[in-house]
Amino acid sequence: MVVARRNLIRMSRIPEMLLFAVIQPVMFVVLFTYVFGGSIQVGGSTSPDVYKNFLMAGIFAQTVTFATAGAGAGIADDMHKGLIDRFRSLPMARGAVLTGRTVADLVQTSITLAVLAVVALIVGWRPGYAEPTGIGKVLGGFGLLLLLGYAFTWIGALIGLSVRTPEAATSGGLVWLFPVTFISNAFVDSSRMTPWLRHIADWNPFSATVQACRTLFGDPGVSASTAWPMQHPVWASLIYSVLIVAVFRTLAVRKYRSATA
């Protein structure tokens, strides 16, 4: 908690960090909505309103996963400046530094997601557009998004510990995110992909969370698929996220111990 508080204080004293974190997803919402709206078919319709409501779950998921790059860069910066060496002299658990960092990043992601939800409502996103929903389901969808973001932050932590500079961590954090987010059902219906690519998209952990959010939000374009994650997206999203945390937290803490030994 002390490490998390330290990172939150640092965030409040460098407001441009939060500002840029908010601006990027807002730009994605506006650009995708008005550039691709009316050009992409969703459920047999090319209506801009249908695509707006189809798109938002994907944009929300992309936003929480792109926070991974910032997490990796922050950890790499602490390593580069020698801050981690100071922590080593204190009686604290080895995983505390990384856990504190990821919790602080989760708070930042929550703020970004809240702002983005307001922007989505302004441009025309309406929960329950295709299927009736409730406030509990909508909040559950945002909970799955934050869990996915937290899970991916541990991947960023491992990348940040594995490179030598913050710049390399930023680049390394984005390189793998683009195929993960675009080979999915986030921006187009996966049923319109070639069979082999659709199979990858349907089993993508990112796609499971997007599908779960569309189901909970009552958005249009919920993919019909024989893949288990698409048939049980909420459970698939939970299982994927918990597994990612378990695996990459273990790897990151092990890397932290060897990097600071």
VENBELPE-V637834 format. One record per residue. N is the residue number from 1. RES is the residue in one letter. PHI is phi in radians with two decimals (none if undefined). PSI is psi in radians with two decimals (NA if undefined). Layout:
n={N,N}
res={RES,RES}
phi={PHI,PHI}
psi={PSI,PSI}
//
This chain:
n={1,2,3,4,5,6,7,8,9,10,11,12,13,14,15,16,17,18,19,20,21,22,23,24,25,26,27,28,29,30,31,32,33,34,35,36,37,38,39,40,41,42,43,44,45,46,47,48,49,50,51,52,53,54,55,56,57,58,59,60,61,62,63,64,65,66,67,68,69,70,71,72,73,74,75,76,77,78,79,80,81,82,83,84,85,86,87,88,89,90,91,92,93,94,95,96,97,98,99,100,101,102,103,104,105,106,107,108,109,110,111,112,113,114,115,116,117,118,119,120,121,122,123,124,125,126,127,128,129,130,131,132,133,134,135,136,137,138,139,140,141,142,143,144,145,146,147,148,149,150,151,152,153,154,155,156,157,158,159,160,161,162,163,164,165,166,167,168,169,170,171,172,173,174,175,176,177,178,179,180,181,182,183,184,185,186,187,188,189,190,191,192,193,194,195,196,197,198,199,200,201,202,203,204,205,206,207,208,209,210,211,212,213,214,215,216,217,218,219,220,221,222,223,224,225,226,227,228,229,230,231,232,233,234,235,236,237,238,239,240,241,242,243,244,245,246,247,248,249,250,251,252,253,254,255,256,257,258,259,260,261}
res={M,V,V,A,R,R,N,L,I,R,M,S,R,I,P,E,M,L,L,F,A,V,I,Q,P,V,M,F,V,V,L,F,T,Y,V,F,G,G,S,I,Q,V,G,G,S,T,S,P,D,V,Y,K,N,F,L,M,A,G,I,F,A,Q,T,V,T,F,A,T,A,G,A,G,A,G,I,A,D,D,M,H,K,G,L,I,D,R,F,R,S,L,P,M,A,R,G,A,V,L,T,G,R,T,V,A,D,L,V,Q,T,S,I,T,L,A,V,L,A,V,V,A,L,I,V,G,W,R,P,G,Y,A,E,P,T,G,I,G,K,V,L,G,G,F,G,L,L,L,L,L,G,Y,A,F,T,W,I,G,A,L,I,G,L,S,V,R,T,P,E,A,A,T,S,G,G,L,V,W,L,F,P,V,T,F,I,S,N,A,F,V,D,S,S,R,M,T,P,W,L,R,H,I,A,D,W,N,P,F,S,A,T,V,Q,A,C,R,T,L,F,G,D,P,G,V,S,A,S,T,A,W,P,M,Q,H,P,V,W,A,S,L,I,Y,S,V,L,I,V,A,V,F,R,T,L,A,V,R,K,Y,R,S,A,T,A}
phi={none,-1.13,-1.16,-1.09,-1.09,-1.04,-1.24,-1.22,-1.10,-1.06,-1.12,-1.20,-1.55,-2.19,-1.08,-1.12,-1.06,-1.24,-1.06,-1.19,-1.13,-1.47,-1.09,-1.02,-1.14,-1.09,-1.10,-1.06,-1.04,-1.15,-1.16,-1.12,-1.14,-1.65,-1.53,-1.67,-1.01,1.60,-1.88,-1.92,-1.52,-2.25,1.04,1.43,-2.12,-1.91,-1.11,-1.03,-1.16,-1.11,-1.16,-0.99,-1.28,-1.20,-1.23,-1.07,-1.05,-1.17,-1.16,-1.03,-1.15,-1.08,-1.10,-1.23,-1.40,-1.21,-1.13,-0.99,-1.08,-1.15,-1.11,-1.11,-1.14,-1.13,-1.19,-1.10,-1.17,-1.10,-1.13,-1.15,-1.48,1.49,-1.09,-1.10,-1.11,-1.23,-1.11,-1.11,-1.41,-1.73,-1.37,-2.48,-1.15,-1.10,-1.44,-1.15,-1.10,-1.25,-1.12,-1.05,-1.13,-1.19,-1.16,-1.10,-1.13,-1.13,-1.11,-1.08,-1.10,-1.09,-1.13,-1.06,-1.14,-1.12,-1.11,-1.13,-1.10,-1.13,-1.08,-1.05,-1.11,-1.13,-1.46,2.17,-1.28,-2.36,-0.98,1.49,-1.10,-1.80,-2.35,-1.03,-2.48,-2.46,-1.08,-1.11,-1.18,-1.10,-1.13,-1.09,-1.08,-1.18,-1.11,-1.12,-1.09,-1.17,-1.13,-1.10,-1.07,-1.13,-1.09,-1.19,-1.09,-1.21,-1.14,-1.07,-1.09,-1.12,-1.13,-1.07,-1.40,-1.72,-2.01,-1.71,-2.34,-1.06,-1.10,-1.17,-1.15,-1.12,-1.12,-1.13,-1.32,-1.68,-0.98,-1.44,-1.26,-1.11,-1.12,-1.11,-1.44,-1.61,-1.54,-2.77,-1.71,-1.20,-1.99,-2.42,-1.21,-1.10,-1.17,-1.62,-1.50,-1.12,-0.93,-1.19,-1.28,-1.12,-1.06,-1.13,-1.09,-1.21,-1.72,-1.24,-0.97,-1.08,-1.11,-1.07,-1.19,-1.08,-1.08,-1.11,-1.17,-1.08,-1.15,-1.27,-1.37,1.28,-1.45,-1.34,1.50,-1.14,-1.20,-1.60,-2.63,-1.53,-1.20,-0.99,-1.09,-1.41,-1.45,-2.26,-1.15,-1.13,-1.12,-1.09,-1.08,-1.09,-1.12,-1.02,-1.12,-1.12,-1.12,-1.10,-1.07,-1.06,-1.27,-1.39,-1.17,-1.06,-1.15,-1.16,-1.15,-1.12,-1.15,-1.05,-1.10,-1.28,-1.28,-1.90,-1.28}
psi={-0.60,-0.76,-0.71,-0.75,-0.70,-0.75,-0.59,-0.67,-0.76,-0.69,-0.71,-0.45,-0.17,1.28,-0.40,-0.41,-0.84,-0.65,-0.86,-0.56,-0.51,-0.70,-0.74,-0.92,-0.55,-0.70,-0.71,-0.75,-0.88,-0.79,-0.87,-0.67,-0.81,-0.33,-0.80,-0.32,2.21,-0.15,-0.37,2.32,2.27,2.03,0.60,0.08,2.49,0.35,2.31,-0.62,-0.68,-0.78,-0.63,-0.83,-0.50,-0.69,-0.63,-0.67,-0.68,-0.71,-0.72,-0.81,-0.71,-0.68,-0.81,-0.51,-0.54,-0.26,-0.27,-0.74,-0.72,-0.66,-0.78,-0.72,-0.68,-0.74,-0.72,-0.62,-0.73,-0.68,-0.75,-0.62,-0.13,0.16,-0.64,-0.59,-0.58,-0.67,-0.54,-0.47,-0.09,2.64,1.46,2.70,2.55,-0.57,-0.10,-0.67,-0.81,-0.72,-0.75,-0.72,-0.79,-0.59,-0.73,-0.71,-0.60,-0.67,-0.78,-0.74,-0.65,-0.74,-0.79,-0.76,-0.66,-0.77,-0.73,-0.65,-0.68,-0.77,-0.72,-0.73,-0.64,-0.70,-0.09,0.07,2.32,1.94,2.41,0.25,-0.72,-0.66,2.52,2.47,-3.09,2.96,-0.60,-0.75,-0.70,-0.79,-0.62,-0.68,-0.76,-0.56,-0.72,-0.65,-0.80,-0.63,-0.73,-0.76,-0.72,-0.71,-0.80,-0.44,-0.55,-0.53,-0.74,-0.66,-0.74,-0.71,-0.76,-0.57,-0.26,-0.13,2.99,-0.40,2.72,-0.60,-0.73,-0.61,-0.68,-0.82,-0.80,-0.51,-0.38,-0.51,-0.82,-0.33,-0.58,-0.87,-0.61,-0.74,-0.51,-0.49,1.21,-3.05,0.34,-0.75,-0.34,2.74,2.15,-0.35,-0.28,0.03,2.86,2.66,-0.79,-0.63,-0.62,-0.66,-0.74,-0.79,-0.72,-0.47,0.09,2.22,-0.60,-0.76,-0.63,-0.74,-0.70,-0.79,-0.73,-0.73,-0.71,-0.67,-0.80,-0.61,-0.27,0.56,2.76,2.87,0.35,2.07,2.35,2.07,2.72,-0.14,2.36,-0.76,-0.51,-0.44,-0.50,1.11,-0.64,-0.84,-0.72,-0.74,-0.78,-0.81,-0.82,-0.83,-0.76,-0.72,-0.72,-0.76,-0.83,-0.79,-0.90,-0.43,-0.74,-0.80,-0.71,-0.75,-0.67,-0.72,-0.68,-0.77,-0.74,-0.56,-0.46,0.13,NA}
//
